[in-house]
Amino acid sequence: MAAPLRLKSMLALVTGGGSGIGRAVSKRFSLEGASVAVVDLNASSANETLQTLSKDLPGQQHAVFTADVSKSQSVSDLMEQIQSHFSASPHIAVCSAGITADEFLLRLSEESFDSVLNVNLKGPFLITQAVARGLVASGQNKGSIINIGSIIGKVGNLGQSNYAASKAGVEGFTKTAAKELARYGIRCNTVLPGFISTPMTDKVPQKVLDKFAGMIPLGRLGHPDDVADVCAFLASDDSKYITGASIEVTGGLFL
């Protein structure tokens, strides 16, 4: 069944677009009619995503951009490049760039703590701020910013104090952004994935993944498409009265 064209003529920025959830979101948005700016630190991965995107509609185009979302100058340059390429600012942003540097608290280095917070929390701050500024300047009085958190930000996880802190921060930040940006018609929401099969979970031993799958009421790990479905809903007018929300995509885990 063809996807509805809920995002026709919209420009979407997707960070972490080179793999996992970001790639699935980029594909789903293109199927729903959006033009997509695929952003990743890894240009080759982003270009692989680009080859999978639908370009069936007149005027629909996609492009790859490399950026380090943890650095303000890089994000500023990114926004200028997107404006130059598309002659428009993004109407939609999905911040899915994320890293892990797992270690038990007693052995966790300051560098590992900072690196995870810089990408996972500072990144969404810089992207949200930059996209919101563009939307306000354009006077569109409409926009949707979706930050990818994690259920780990709510419940914690062994060896992931830095990751849990970063994702808890994303949720609190997004709720505050939603309050501040509502006056401009900009909606901000957080998606909280559970255990999703992505390159990030490829690092986890299979026996651990099997254990988690057994704990999930729906009986399986999630797929990136499961998260992309929710992002497409939040990006579209189907969710026009939803802002400041956190939607769990966990298969029922931790209920």
N, C-alpha and C positions, 0 to 999 in steps of 0.2 A: 504494500500500500504506500502510495506516495505521501511524503510529508506535507503538511499544510504549509502554505507560503506566508507564515506569520511574520517573517522578518524581511520581507521583500523591500528592496531599496534601502536597507539599513547597512551601516558599516560597523562591523564588530572587531574589536581588538581582543586577541586571546593570547595571554602569556603562558609559557610552558606548552606552547602549541606543537612542539616537535614530537611528543609522545604521550602515551597514557590518556588521562582525562582531557588534557588540552587538545590532543589530536581528535578525540571523539567529539568534543564540543565544536571544534572547527568544522568537522565533517557535517555534523547535524545542522549547524547554523547555515552552511552553504546549501544544504538540501532544503532549508526553509526560506531560501531566497536572499540571505545576507551576502554581502561582500566581506571577506575576512582578511584581516591583517594578522598573519601567523607570526607570533613573536617567540623567539627562543634564543638561548645563548649558543646553541648548537645549530649552525646554519644548515648543515646537511640533513639533520633530522627534520628541521622545519620545512626544507624543500621536499622531503619525502611526504610530509603531510600535504603540502601544496598539490602534489600530484593526485591526491585522493579527493580533492574538493570538486563539487559540482559547479558547473558554469553554464547552466541551461537557460538562464534568463538574460534578456537584453540588458546590457550595461553592468552585468554582474562580473566582478573581477576580484582576484585575490593576489596577495603579495606576501613575501617573506621579509622579516626584519630581524636583525640580531640586536639584542640589548641585554644589559645587566640590570635587572629590575631593582637591585639593591643600591644603585648609585643614581643620584639625582640628575647628574649631567647626562648620563646614558638615557634616562627616561625622557629628559627634555629633548635630546636629539631625536629619540624615537618619535615623539609627537610631531616634531617638525618634519621628519621624513614621511610619516603617514599623511600629514596635511598636504605635503608636496605631491605625493603619489596619487592620492585619491581626490585632492581638492576638497577635502571635507575632514571634519573631526569625527572620531568614533561616537556612535549613538549608544553602543553597548560595549562593555568591557567585562571580561572574565579573567580573574587573576588565579591561574592554576599552577604557576611556576612554584616549585617547592623542592626542598632538599631534606635529607636526614643525615645525622651524624650521631648515631646511637652509641650510648655508653652509659653504664651505671653512674649515678650521681656522684659517688665518692671518687670516681676516676675521670669524670667529665672535665675536659679542658675549657678554659675561658674562650679559646679560639673556636672550638666546636660549638659552644653555646652562642657566641656572637654570629658565627657564619649562618647558623640556622635561623636565628632571629632576623638577620639582615635580609635574607631572601624571603622567608615565609611571612614576616610581619611588616618589615619596612617596605618590602616590594609592593604589597597591596596598598599601603599608605601612599607611596609615591605615584602608583598608577591611578588610584582612585582620585587623588588630588589633581593630577594632570588632566585626566579625562573630564572630571567635573568642571575644572576651569574652562576647558574647551567648550563644554556644553553650555555653561553659563554665558560665555562670551558670544556664542552663536545665537543666544536668545531662543533656543528651541523649546524650552520649558518641558523637556521630555528626555528621558534617558534611563538606562538600567545598568547598574554595576553589580556584578556577582563575584563575591570572593569565596574561594574554596578553602573552607576550614577543615576540620576533621572531628570525628566523634572522640578521638583521643584528647582533644582540647577540653572535653567535658569530663571524661572519666579517667584520664591519665593512662600510662602504660609503662611497664618496666623498661628501663634503659632509654626512655624517651622524654626525660624532663625538659630538654630544650625544645623538642618538637611539640610536646603538649603545651608548653608555655606559649610558643609562637602561635599555635592554632587557637588557643583560648583568647589570645590577644586579637586575632583576626575577628573573632566573633564580637568582642567588646568594641573594637574599633568600628566595625561595620554598623552596629546598632547606633553608635554615636553619629557616624556619617549620615545615616538614614534620617535622623532627627534634624541635622543641620541642612541637608540638601533637599528635603521635601519641598521647601518653599520654591525651589527651582524646577520642580517636577521630576527630579532625579531620584529614582528608587535604588536602594542599596540592600542587598540580601546576602546571606551566607548559606552555602551548601555544606553539609557535614557528611562526607562519605565515611562509610565504615571500612571494612577490608575489601579493597577493590583490586582486581588482577591488573597490575601495571608494572612497568619496569622497576618501580620502587619496591613492590612486594616480591619481585624476582630474587631479591637479596635474602628473603626470609626462607629458612629451611622448610622443605615440603611438609615434614611432620608437624611443624608449628602451624602452617596454613591449614592442614587437615584438621587440626585440633580446633582452630577458630571456625572453620566451616561447620564443624559439628555443634558449635555453640549458637549458630545463627538459625533462628526459627525458620527462615525460608530455605535453609539447607545448602546454601552455596555461597561462595565469595561473589561479590558484585562484579559487574563488567563496567568498563568506562562508559558504555552507552547508557547504562542505568543513570549515571550522573548527568550525562549530556541531555537526557530527556528532561530532567528537572531544570537544567540551565536554560534550555530552549523555552520552557514555560515561563521562567522568571524574566527572560529577555523580552518576551512578547506581551502584547496588551491583554492576554488571557490572565495576567497577574497584575493588572493595572492598579489594584487597591492593596497590593502586598508590598510593604517595605519594612525594613528592620527585622525581618523574619530569619529564622534559622531552620532549615529543612534537613532532617536527617535522612540519609540514603544508606541504610545499614542492613536491610533485610530483617530488621527487628532485633539486631544485636544490642545488648545492654538495656533492653526495655525493663 
